[in-house]
Amino acid sequence: CQLFGYVGIEAVLDQMKIKTMKTGFEFNIMVVGQSGLGKSTMVNTLFKSKVSRKASQPGQEERIPKTVQLQSVTHVIEEKGVKMKLTVTDTPGFGDQINNENCWDPIIKYINEQYERYLREEIVITRKRKIPDTRVHGCVYFVPPTGHWLRPLDLEFMRRLSRIVNVVPVIAKADTLTLEERAEFKQRIQEDLKTHAISVYPQEDFDQDLDDRALNDRIREKIPFAVVGADQEHQVN
């Protein structure tokens, strides 16, 4: 019998690549922050397409929900033959009320439910060939660009959520700060995170070797990321 190609250990990488390209990837991201911080715009900018939840009709004001609601939108994005099933979970109503006590409970409940759903599928005897992955892989938390310290709401949310999901804090609408204000605000946030023992992604516990630690240390120095998003193009002159 003639083989289809070279057989050897180094061929395993090509086989894995072909198999993975066929099945595609799944990525579930959650965005959390007050209304008006540009969460939907940032996600659309990040993936260069309208992947966030649908905005309200032009001329109509978007009503702020009385409690925190979770809305998920799923898209299949393809780039250069690589397919990715992207799920964006938005949390309208978070931090918008006068009394924001326990406003993180619906978010924690949702994340834990996805873990339990995946685990139930995994432990059955006749499990599916490909288990649908609805677990939240990353939570992007939008911090208002106040230039001051983190609010108690920000600290409490990140402290609770960092135990169950990868939290990535970002400074929303960072173009409203000068470079000096941005650098000072970043430093204050880093001090707050260290003081309150909040572990954000990438966590130091997961550094497997010296190369990983060196790379992750460089990333940790830049946290929180200062982000600016725009989904409209304006031509001047």
C-alpha atoms as one frame of an Amber mdcrd trajectory, in Angstrom:
protein
   0.000   0.000   0.000   1.212   3.466  -0.796   0.927   6.010   1.988  -0.508
   9.464   1.402   2.600  11.215   2.623   5.506  11.205   5.019   4.822   9.444
   8.331   6.764  10.602  11.349   6.587  12.478  14.619   6.949  15.847  12.908
   3.868  15.057  10.777   1.702  15.091  13.909   1.748  18.893  13.942   0.377
  19.090  10.393  -2.310  16.525  11.190  -3.411  18.468  14.272  -3.463  21.692
  12.287  -5.628  20.214   9.509  -8.040  18.700  12.033  -8.307  21.920  14.047
  -8.845  24.031  10.923 -11.753  21.770   9.947 -13.478  21.919  13.336 -12.717
  25.599  13.973 -12.364  27.443  17.260 -14.801  28.644  19.893 -14.269  31.848
  21.840 -16.722  33.273  24.359 -16.105  36.787  25.618 -18.070  38.807  28.172
 -18.001  42.598  28.341 -18.950  44.330  31.594 -19.205  48.020  32.395 -21.555
  50.941  32.735 -23.637  52.180  29.817 -21.905  54.635  27.510 -18.361  53.318
  27.963 -18.198  51.953  24.406 -18.400  48.221  25.089 -20.261  47.358  21.873
 -18.074  49.707  19.829 -14.910  48.184  21.276 -15.967  44.625  20.453 -16.926
  45.631  16.906 -13.558  47.360  16.495 -11.677  44.354  17.869 -13.195  41.888
  15.390 -13.659  44.372  12.502 -17.342  43.498  12.124 -20.726  44.065  13.744
 -20.568  41.273  16.287 -21.959  42.994  19.359 -25.628  43.157  20.315 -27.912
  45.231  18.125 -28.217  48.853  19.140 -31.552  50.607  19.430 -33.237  52.185
  16.415 -31.927  55.602  15.286 -33.677  58.401  17.114 -34.747  56.139  19.985
 -33.086  56.172  23.375 -31.867  52.828  24.648 -33.694  52.077  27.880 -31.499
  51.083  30.801 -32.838  47.855  32.371 -33.809  47.960  36.042 -31.688  44.895
  36.803 -28.608  43.382  35.194 -29.578  41.397  32.106 -27.351  39.184  30.019
 -27.595  39.179  26.246 -25.522  36.837  24.094 -24.888  37.181  20.366 -23.113
  34.418  18.405 -21.356  34.830  15.062 -19.089  32.655  12.947 -16.097  34.674
  11.776 -13.755  33.427   9.052 -10.369  34.871   8.184  -7.869  33.239   5.801
  -9.572  29.859   6.143  -9.691  29.927   9.954 -13.210  29.733  11.372 -14.079
  30.959  14.838 -17.438  30.754  16.548 -17.515  33.955  18.574 -20.057  34.562
  21.346 -20.234  38.048  22.864 -22.161  38.350  26.140 -23.165  41.873  27.095
 -24.372  42.930  30.545 -26.656  45.968  30.129 -27.752  47.445  33.439 -24.512
  46.755  35.314 -23.498  49.708  37.497 -26.243  51.974  36.116 -28.496  52.020
  39.189 -28.353  54.219  42.260 -28.061  51.115  44.436 -25.687  48.628  42.787
 -25.607  46.182  45.688 -25.091  42.578  44.537 -25.406  43.586  40.854 -22.705
  41.016  40.067 -24.858  38.064  41.225 -26.558  37.433  37.813 -23.138  37.474
  36.119 -21.615  35.009  38.601 -24.690  32.775  38.297 -24.479  32.801  34.485
 -20.751  31.927  34.423 -21.189  29.066  36.913 -24.162  27.718  34.965 -22.031
  27.442  31.819 -19.363  25.503  33.733 -21.994  23.120  35.120 -23.596  22.640
  31.702 -20.229  21.718  30.143 -19.412  19.372  33.038 -22.782  17.586  32.722
 -22.100  16.973  29.021 -18.592  15.719  29.810 -19.466  13.143  32.495 -22.265
  11.324  30.637 -21.329   7.887  29.281 -22.449   8.547  25.684 -21.194  12.064
  25.290 -21.291  14.116  22.138 -18.409  13.991  19.702 -17.953  17.762  20.066
 -19.333  19.290  23.246 -20.703  22.794  22.643 -18.511  25.109  24.705 -20.504
  27.956  26.273 -18.043  28.652  29.082 -16.916  32.265  29.360 -13.237  32.303
  28.360 -12.572  35.940  29.205 -14.318  38.864  30.868 -13.303  42.365  29.733
 -14.107  44.862  32.471 -14.424  48.489  31.372 -13.195  51.030  33.921 -14.541
  54.621  33.541 -11.751  57.066  32.554 -12.020  59.140  35.738  -8.280  59.460
  36.283  -8.777  58.729  39.990  -8.722  55.490  41.977 -10.889  52.467  41.231
 -14.428  52.666  42.609 -15.573  50.209  45.321 -17.895  48.677  42.693 -14.933
  47.989  40.368 -12.863  46.441  43.145 -15.671  44.260  44.473 -16.629  43.020
  41.012 -13.079  42.112  39.998 -12.380  40.528  43.387 -15.376  38.195  43.053
 -15.115  37.469  39.325 -11.349  36.886  39.240 -11.919  33.641  41.172 -14.042
  32.058  38.454 -13.074  33.690  35.134 -10.169  35.450  33.408 -10.723  39.169
  34.059  -9.031  41.729  31.805  -9.447  45.318  33.062  -9.379  48.054  30.413
  -9.645  51.843  30.620 -12.575  52.809  28.404 -12.434  55.841  26.108  -8.774
  56.368  26.933  -8.539  59.250  24.436 -10.298  61.451  27.014  -7.144  61.323
  29.178  -3.830  63.012  28.499  -0.748  60.784  28.321   0.329  61.907  31.817
  -3.144  61.271  33.271  -3.296  57.869  31.601   0.084  56.786  32.993  -0.854
  57.969  36.499  -4.283  56.299  36.313  -2.700  53.016  35.211  -0.273  53.124
  38.115  -3.074  53.790  40.606  -5.129  50.885  39.249  -2.122  48.551  39.483
  -1.625  49.632  43.118  -5.306  49.021  43.846  -5.195  45.540  42.322  -2.081
  44.659  44.313  -3.454  46.098  47.581  -6.733  44.150  47.306  -5.004  40.948
  46.073  -7.005  40.858  42.832  -5.498  38.461  40.314  -6.234  39.459  36.723
  -5.256  37.667  33.527  -2.534  36.474  32.942  -2.266  35.024  36.460   1.183
  34.433  37.913   0.141  30.940  39.075  -0.088  29.759  35.456   3.456  30.751
  34.423   4.874  27.359  33.475   8.461  28.264  32.623  10.841  31.219  32.495
   9.855  32.167  28.941   6.168  32.292  29.877   6.934  34.328  32.971   9.041
  36.841  31.012   6.310  37.284  28.378   3.491  37.523  30.919   5.447  39.996
  33.052   5.657  42.312  30.028   1.891  41.982  29.550   1.180  42.555  33.251
   3.159  45.800  33.159   0.682  47.170  30.586  -2.465  46.186  32.507  -4.961
  47.823  32.543  -5.000  48.296  28.781  -6.068  51.716  27.541  -8.515  51.189
  24.663 -10.199  53.377  22.069 -12.806  52.042  19.666 -14.585  53.414  16.593
 -16.929  51.669  14.169 -17.467  54.639  11.858 -15.097  56.172   9.336 -15.045
  59.923   8.738 -13.229  61.398   5.764 -11.829  64.881   6.354 -11.165  67.129
   3.296
